[in-house]
Amino acid sequence: MELFENAAVHRGVSGTRGWVVAPVRGLDDPVPQGRYILVAEDLTPADTAALDLALVAGFCTASGGPTSHTVQVAHGLGIPAVVAAGTGILALPSGTVCALDGDAGLLYAGLAGADLQAAIGREDEQAERNRLRHQAALVGGPAPGGVTLSTTFVKPAQAAELAGSAASGIGLLATELLFLGREHEITDEDAHYQAYHRLADAAGDAEITVRTLDIGGDKPVPALNLPQEDNSFLGVRGLRLALRRPDDLLIPQLRALYRAAAAGARLRIMFPMVTTVEEFTRAAVLAQGIRGELRAPRVPLGVMVEVPACALAVEQFIGSVDFLSIGTNDLTQYLLAVSRTNPDLARDIDPLHVAVNRTVAHVADTASPAGVPVSACGGLAASPAGAAVLASLGVSGLTVTLPAIPAVHEALTRLGDDARQSIRHEALTTGGTGHLTQHVATLLGL
């Protein structure tokens, strides 16, 4: 049964959560009065980062994938999004009033009369619910059960919002996103330093986990003149690229980070796309050498666990790293052999597949006895059900966008020991986003 009787329904896949009602416009259409929902074939991460959030209430793309880096940017901006909704959305006349349901991955088009009033009422109800959850999260303090909630940003100016949130710090700063639209500065040590210094000033005493440049996949940087790859997600990206080009990528960034640490920034440094402990050791040796040259304070060093080889052999890293962070988006892509950006596979991406759950549990169960903290980031952590599953699997920290923190905090406050055991059992034996979402919702009353 459809929610609105007289609206056309365009079925996509959930990108980021939220419900908004506004007229639509395409990239080349005249800008309507007030806020609007942007419809497009697809958006690049740079396109998304450049959106004017005072005008763009959300976006819906015909193609794309729910864990793409475009959606990652949308998460960081806190903007609702639906992807892989098909080309029918591109034919909608500019100004058509629509409701975008980021939770269900739907766009309701042509709302009028009672349907429109109902959609607006739902938007108001959700805003009030979020306001009450936000207040409860602030009053309630840290999430229970030893789970730390941190946040992620795309733009340094967003760090000023930390003070009014329940986030303990910045759990993932994707540094390549800081240079969207000015990629020519990505090799400039001073440009990096200024970005980190400004961010640290805005964040105050909050700890910032900085991920070194993760270039490649669907985040090409033309200014670097990188060769074309047949399969860029399995190619030279992340730390692999940085170690091949230390002089213009890794060393300038590490120098900027240690300069910022010497100036008082509370930092952790995290390396992406790590496959072997030898890769981490090479990067760590460079980091420690630079630290000594600059007489900077010690900065914890960790890795993103997103390559299956790293996850399955995580015991090899335990004696070397200070922390681990599971990148659920890429880990899911690699374990399921499902591209993050292929719209034909958008519905096949299952971040709560039993294989993913078992891998997450293996990492947490291996690291925890050794005292190595394990966090998780990605769209899964920003979902109340996903956060409850990750916590039940032993993850001790979640990186969540600011708009999602109140709902995640609420879910974790309801997660008692019995519920944890039940959720863990279902996650490791049956799995599946649909099954686990319903199971968590029933147990926790979400």
C-alpha positions as CSV (number, residue, x, y, z in Angstrom):
1,M,0.0,0.0,0.0
2,E,1.5,3.4,-1.0
3,L,1.9,6.1,1.5
4,F,0.3,8.7,-0.8
5,E,-2.6,7.8,-3.1
6,N,-2.1,10.4,-5.9
7,A,1.7,10.6,-6.0
8,A,4.1,9.0,-8.5
9,V,6.6,6.8,-6.6
10,H,10.2,6.6,-7.8
11,R,12.0,3.7,-6.1
12,G,15.7,4.0,-5.4
13,V,18.0,3.0,-2.6
14,S,18.6,4.8,0.7
15,G,21.7,6.9,0.6
16,T,21.4,9.0,3.7
17,R,18.5,9.2,6.1
18,G,15.9,11.9,6.4
19,W,12.6,13.2,5.1
20,V,12.2,16.5,3.2
21,V,9.4,18.1,1.2
22,A,10.3,20.6,-1.5
23,P,10.0,21.3,-5.3
24,V,12.6,19.5,-7.5
25,R,15.0,21.1,-9.9
26,G,17.7,19.7,-12.2
27,L,21.2,20.9,-12.4
28,D,20.4,23.2,-15.4
29,D,17.0,24.3,-14.3
30,P,16.3,27.8,-12.8
31,V,16.6,27.8,-9.1
32,P,13.1,28.0,-7.5
33,Q,12.3,30.2,-4.6
34,G,13.3,28.6,-1.3
35,R,14.8,25.2,-0.7
36,Y,14.6,22.4,-3.3
37,I,15.4,18.8,-3.9
38,L,18.1,18.4,-6.6
39,V,17.6,15.6,-9.2
40,A,20.5,14.5,-11.4
41,E,21.9,11.5,-13.3
42,D,24.6,11.4,-10.7
43,L,26.8,13.7,-8.6
44,T,30.5,13.6,-8.1
45,P,31.9,14.0,-4.5
46,A,33.1,17.5,-5.6
47,D,29.6,18.4,-6.9
48,T,28.1,17.3,-3.6
49,A,30.6,19.1,-1.4
50,A,29.8,22.3,-3.3
51,L,26.0,22.2,-2.7
52,D,24.5,25.2,-1.0
53,L,22.9,23.7,2.0
54,A,20.8,26.8,2.5
55,L,19.0,25.9,-0.7
56,V,19.4,22.2,-1.3
57,A,17.2,20.2,1.0
58,G,18.2,16.8,-0.4
59,F,19.1,15.1,-3.6
60,C,18.0,12.1,-5.7
61,T,20.1,10.6,-8.4
62,A,19.2,8.2,-11.2
63,S,22.3,6.2,-10.8
64,G,25.1,5.8,-8.2
65,G,25.4,3.6,-5.2
66,P,24.4,3.8,-1.5
67,T,28.0,3.5,-0.3
68,S,29.7,5.7,-2.9
69,H,31.9,8.6,-1.9
70,T,29.2,10.9,-3.2
71,V,27.0,9.5,-0.5
72,Q,29.9,9.6,2.0
73,V,30.0,13.4,1.4
74,A,26.3,13.7,1.8
75,H,26.6,11.9,5.1
76,G,29.2,14.4,6.2
77,L,27.0,17.3,5.2
78,G,24.0,15.8,6.9
79,I,21.8,16.0,3.8
80,P,19.2,13.4,2.9
81,A,19.8,11.4,-0.3
82,V,18.3,8.7,-2.5
83,V,20.3,7.0,-5.2
84,A,19.7,4.6,-8.2
85,A,16.1,5.9,-8.6
86,G,16.1,5.4,-12.4
87,T,15.9,7.9,-15.3
88,G,12.3,8.7,-14.6
89,I,13.3,11.3,-12.1
90,L,15.1,13.3,-14.8
91,A,11.8,13.8,-16.6
92,L,10.1,15.5,-13.6
93,P,9.2,19.1,-14.5
94,S,11.1,21.7,-12.5
95,G,9.0,22.8,-9.6
96,T,7.2,19.5,-9.1
97,V,6.6,19.2,-5.3
98,C,8.1,16.0,-4.0
99,A,8.8,14.2,-0.7
100,L,12.2,12.5,-0.5
101,D,12.4,9.6,1.9
102,G,16.0,8.9,2.6
103,D,15.3,6.1,5.0
104,A,13.2,4.1,2.5
105,G,15.0,5.2,-0.7
106,L,11.9,6.7,-2.3
107,L,10.9,9.9,-4.0
108,Y,7.2,10.8,-4.0
109,A,6.4,13.1,-6.9
110,G,3.5,15.4,-7.6
111,L,2.2,16.0,-4.1
112,A,-0.8,18.2,-3.7
113,G,-3.8,18.7,-1.4
114,A,-4.1,16.2,1.4
115,D,-1.1,14.3,0.3
116,L,1.1,17.4,0.5
117,Q,-0.3,18.3,3.9
118,A,0.4,14.8,5.2
119,A,4.0,14.9,3.8
120,I,4.6,18.3,5.5
121,G,3.1,17.0,8.7
122,R,5.5,14.0,8.6
123,E,8.4,16.3,8.1
124,D,7.4,18.4,11.1
125,E,6.9,15.3,13.2
126,Q,10.4,14.0,12.3
127,A,12.0,17.4,13.1
128,E,10.3,17.5,16.5
129,R,11.3,13.9,17.2
130,N,14.9,14.7,16.2
131,R,14.9,17.8,18.5
132,L,13.8,15.7,21.5
133,R,16.3,13.0,20.7
134,H,19.0,15.6,20.5
135,Q,18.1,17.0,23.9
136,A,18.1,13.5,25.4
137,A,21.5,12.7,23.9
138,L,23.0,15.9,25.4
139,V,21.4,15.2,28.8
140,G,22.3,11.5,28.7
141,G,26.0,12.1,28.0
142,P,28.2,9.4,26.5
143,A,26.4,6.4,25.0
144,P,26.1,3.5,27.4
145,G,27.9,0.2,27.1
146,G,31.3,1.7,26.6
147,V,30.4,2.8,23.0
148,T,31.9,6.2,22.1
149,L,30.1,8.3,19.5
150,S,32.2,10.6,17.4
151,T,31.4,12.5,14.2
152,T,32.7,13.2,10.7
153,F,32.9,16.4,8.6
154,V,33.4,17.4,5.0
155,K,34.1,21.1,5.6
156,P,36.2,22.5,8.4
157,A,33.6,25.1,9.3
158,Q,31.3,22.3,10.4
159,A,33.6,21.6,13.4
160,A,32.0,24.6,15.2
161,E,28.9,22.4,15.6
162,L,30.7,20.0,17.8
163,A,30.2,22.0,20.9
164,G,26.4,21.7,20.7
165,S,26.4,18.0,20.0
166,A,26.8,14.7,21.9
167,A,29.8,13.8,19.8
168,S,33.1,13.2,21.7
169,G,35.2,14.3,18.8
170,I,35.9,13.8,15.1
171,G,36.2,10.1,14.4
172,L,37.0,10.4,10.7
173,L,38.4,13.4,8.9
174,A,38.6,12.3,5.2
175,T,41.4,14.7,4.2
176,E,41.0,14.3,0.5
177,L,37.5,15.8,0.8
178,L,39.0,19.0,2.2
179,F,40.5,19.6,-1.2
180,L,37.5,19.1,-3.4
181,G,37.5,21.9,-5.9
182,R,41.1,22.8,-5.2
183,E,42.9,19.6,-5.9
184,H,46.0,21.4,-7.1
185,E,46.7,22.1,-3.4
186,I,46.6,18.5,-2.3
187,T,50.4,18.2,-2.4
188,D,51.0,21.5,-0.6
189,E,52.2,21.0,3.0
190,D,51.2,24.5,4.1
191,A,47.7,24.0,2.6
192,H,47.3,20.8,4.7
193,Y,48.7,22.5,7.8
194,Q,46.3,25.4,7.5
195,A,43.3,23.1,7.1
196,Y,44.2,21.0,10.1
197,H,45.1,24.0,12.2
198,R,41.8,25.8,11.5
199,L,39.9,22.6,12.2
200,A,41.6,22.0,15.5
201,D,40.9,25.6,16.5
202,A,37.2,25.1,15.7
203,A,37.1,21.7,17.5
204,G,38.6,23.0,20.7
205,D,39.9,20.1,22.9
206,A,38.1,17.4,20.9
207,E,40.3,14.7,19.4
208,I,40.4,14.4,15.6
209,T,41.2,11.2,13.8
210,V,42.7,12.2,10.5
211,R,42.7,9.7,7.7
212,T,45.6,10.3,5.3
213,L,44.7,10.8,1.6
214,D,42.5,8.1,0.2
215,I,42.7,8.8,-3.5
216,G,41.5,6.4,-6.1
217,G,38.3,4.4,-6.6
218,D,35.6,6.9,-7.3
219,K,37.8,9.8,-6.0
220,P,40.2,10.6,-8.9
221,V,42.4,13.6,-8.6
222,P,43.2,14.8,-12.2
223,A,45.9,17.2,-10.9
224,L,48.0,14.2,-9.9
225,N,48.1,12.8,-13.4
226,L,47.4,9.3,-12.3
227,P,47.2,6.6,-14.9
228,Q,43.8,5.2,-15.9
229,E,43.0,1.8,-14.2
230,D,40.7,-0.9,-15.4
231,N,39.5,-1.5,-11.8
232,S,40.4,1.5,-9.7
233,F,38.9,0.1,-6.5
234,L,41.3,-2.7,-6.6
235,G,44.2,-0.6,-7.9
236,V,46.7,1.9,-6.6
237,R,44.7,3.8,-4.0
238,G,44.9,4.9,-0.4
239,L,48.2,4.0,1.4
240,R,49.3,2.1,-1.7
241,L,49.4,5.3,-3.7
242,A,50.9,7.3,-0.8
243,L,53.8,4.9,-0.4
244,R,54.5,5.0,-4.1
245,R,54.6,8.8,-4.1
246,P,55.9,9.7,-0.6
247,D,57.6,12.9,-1.6
248,D,54.6,14.7,-2.9
249,L,51.7,12.9,-1.0
250,L,52.6,11.1,2.2
251,I,55.6,13.2,3.6
252,P,54.0,16.6,3.1
253,Q,50.8,15.5,4.7
254,L,52.6,13.9,7.7
255,R,54.7,17.0,8.2
256,A,51.6,19.1,8.2
257,L,49.9,16.8,10.7
258,Y,52.9,16.8,13.1
259,R,53.2,20.6,12.8
260,A,49.5,20.8,13.8
261,A,50.1,18.5,16.7
262,A,53.1,20.6,17.8
263,A,50.8,23.6,17.8
264,G,48.4,21.9,20.1
265,A,46.0,19.9,18.0
266,R,44.8,16.6,19.5
267,L,45.2,14.2,16.6
268,R,45.3,10.5,15.7
269,I,46.6,9.5,12.3
270,M,44.9,6.7,10.4
271,F,46.1,5.0,7.1
272,P,43.5,3.8,4.6
273,M,43.5,0.8,2.2
274,V,46.1,-1.2,4.2
275,T,46.6,-4.8,3.2
276,T,49.8,-5.9,5.0
277,V,51.4,-5.0,8.3
278,E,54.6,-4.1,6.3
279,E,52.7,-1.3,4.6
280,F,51.7,0.1,7.9
281,T,55.2,-0.2,9.3
282,R,56.7,1.7,6.3
283,A,54.2,4.5,6.9
284,A,54.8,4.5,10.7
285,V,58.6,4.7,10.3
286,L,58.2,7.7,8.0
287,A,55.8,9.3,10.6
288,Q,58.1,8.7,13.5
289,G,61.1,10.1,11.6
290,I,59.1,13.3,10.8
291,R,57.9,13.5,14.4
292,G,61.5,13.5,15.6
293,E,62.6,16.1,13.0
294,L,59.8,18.5,14.1
295,R,60.1,17.6,17.8
296,A,56.3,17.0,17.8
297,P,54.4,15.1,20.5
298,R,53.5,11.5,20.0
299,V,50.4,10.9,17.9
300,P,48.5,7.6,17.9
301,L,48.8,5.7,14.6
302,G,46.1,3.3,13.3
303,V,44.7,1.7,10.2
304,M,41.4,1.5,8.4
305,V,40.3,-2.1,8.3
306,E,38.6,-2.3,5.0
307,V,40.6,-4.8,2.9
308,P,39.6,-8.4,3.8
309,A,43.2,-9.5,4.0
310,C,43.8,-6.9,6.8
311,A,40.6,-7.9,8.6
312,L,41.2,-11.7,8.5
313,A,44.9,-11.3,9.5
314,V,44.2,-8.5,12.0
315,E,46.2,-10.3,14.7
316,Q,49.4,-9.4,12.8
317,F,48.6,-5.7,13.3
318,I,47.8,-5.9,17.0
319,G,51.3,-5.4,18.3
320,S,52.0,-2.4,16.0
321,V,48.9,-0.2,15.8
322,D,47.4,2.1,18.5
323,F,43.8,1.7,17.2
324,L,41.7,0.2,14.4
325,S,38.7,1.6,12.5
326,I,36.5,-0.6,10.4
327,G,35.5,1.0,7.1
328,T,32.2,-0.8,6.6
329,N,31.5,0.7,3.1
330,D,34.6,-0.7,1.4
331,L,34.8,-3.8,3.6
332,T,31.3,-4.7,2.4
333,Q,32.2,-3.9,-1.3
334,Y,35.2,-6.2,-1.2
335,L,33.6,-9.1,0.8
336,L,30.5,-9.2,-1.4
337,A,32.3,-8.4,-4.7
338,V,29.7,-5.7,-5.3
339,S,30.7,-2.3,-6.7
340,R,29.9,0.8,-4.6
341,T,29.0,2.8,-7.7
342,N,27.2,0.3,-10.0
343,P,23.4,1.3,-10.0
344,D,22.5,-2.2,-11.2
345,L,24.0,-3.6,-8.0
346,A,22.7,-0.9,-5.6
347,R,20.2,-3.2,-4.1
348,D,22.7,-6.0,-3.7
349,I,24.9,-4.1,-1.2
350,D,24.1,-5.6,2.2
351,P,26.3,-4.1,4.9
352,L,24.8,-6.5,7.4
353,H,25.4,-9.7,5.4
354,V,26.5,-12.5,7.7
355,A,30.0,-12.5,6.1
356,V,30.4,-8.8,7.0
357,N,29.1,-9.4,10.5
358,R,31.5,-12.3,11.1
359,T,34.4,-10.3,9.8
360,V,33.6,-7.3,12.1
361,A,33.2,-9.6,15.1
362,H,36.6,-11.3,14.3
363,V,38.3,-7.9,14.3
364,A,36.7,-6.8,17.5
365,D,37.2,-10.1,19.3
366,T,40.9,-10.2,18.3
367,A,41.7,-6.6,19.2
368,S,39.7,-6.2,22.4
369,P,41.7,-8.6,24.6
370,A,44.9,-6.8,23.5
371,G,43.5,-3.4,24.5
372,V,43.4,-2.1,21.0
373,P,40.2,0.0,20.5
374,V,38.0,-0.8,17.5
375,S,35.7,1.8,16.0
376,A,33.5,1.7,12.8
377,C,32.5,4.3,10.3
378,G,30.4,4.4,7.2
379,G,26.7,4.6,6.6
380,L,26.0,1.5,8.7
381,A,27.1,3.3,11.9
382,A,24.7,6.1,11.2
383,S,21.7,3.8,11.2
384,P,20.2,3.1,14.7
385,A,19.8,-0.6,13.8
386,G,23.3,-0.8,12.2
387,A,24.8,0.9,15.2
388,A,23.1,-1.6,17.6
389,V,24.5,-4.5,15.5
390,L,28.0,-3.1,15.4
391,A,28.0,-2.5,19.2
392,S,26.7,-6.0,19.7
393,L,29.5,-7.4,17.6
394,G,32.1,-5.7,20.0
395,V,32.8,-2.4,18.3
396,S,33.6,0.2,21.0
397,G,33.4,3.4,18.9
398,L,31.1,4.6,16.2
399,T,31.7,7.5,13.8
400,V,28.3,9.0,13.0
401,T,27.2,12.2,11.2
402,L,25.9,14.9,13.6
403,P,22.2,14.7,12.4
404,A,22.3,10.9,13.0
405,I,23.8,11.0,16.5
406,P,20.5,11.5,18.5
407,A,18.8,8.5,16.9
408,V,21.9,6.3,17.3
409,H,22.3,7.4,20.9
410,E,18.7,6.6,21.6
411,A,19.1,3.1,20.2
412,L,22.2,2.4,22.2
413,T,20.6,3.5,25.4
414,R,18.0,0.7,24.9
415,L,20.7,-1.9,24.1
416,G,20.9,-4.1,27.3
417,D,22.9,-7.2,27.7
418,D,20.1,-9.6,26.7
419,A,19.4,-7.6,23.5
420,R,23.1,-7.5,22.7
421,Q,23.4,-11.3,22.9
422,S,20.3,-11.8,20.8
423,I,21.4,-9.3,18.1
424,R,24.9,-10.8,18.0
425,H,23.5,-14.3,17.6
426,E,21.2,-13.3,14.7
427,A,24.0,-11.3,13.1
428,L,26.5,-14.2,13.1
429,T,24.0,-16.9,12.1
430,T,21.5,-15.3,9.8
431,G,22.5,-11.7,9.1
432,G,21.0,-9.5,6.4
433,T,20.0,-5.9,6.6
434,G,16.2,-6.6,6.3
435,H,16.2,-9.3,8.9
436,L,18.4,-7.6,11.4
437,T,16.8,-4.2,11.1
438,Q,13.4,-5.8,11.9
439,H,15.0,-7.8,14.7
440,V,16.6,-4.8,16.3
441,A,13.5,-2.7,15.9
442,T,11.4,-5.3,17.7
443,L,13.9,-5.7,20.5
444,L,14.6,-2.0,21.1
445,G,11.2,-0.6,20.2
446,L,12.6,1.6,17.4
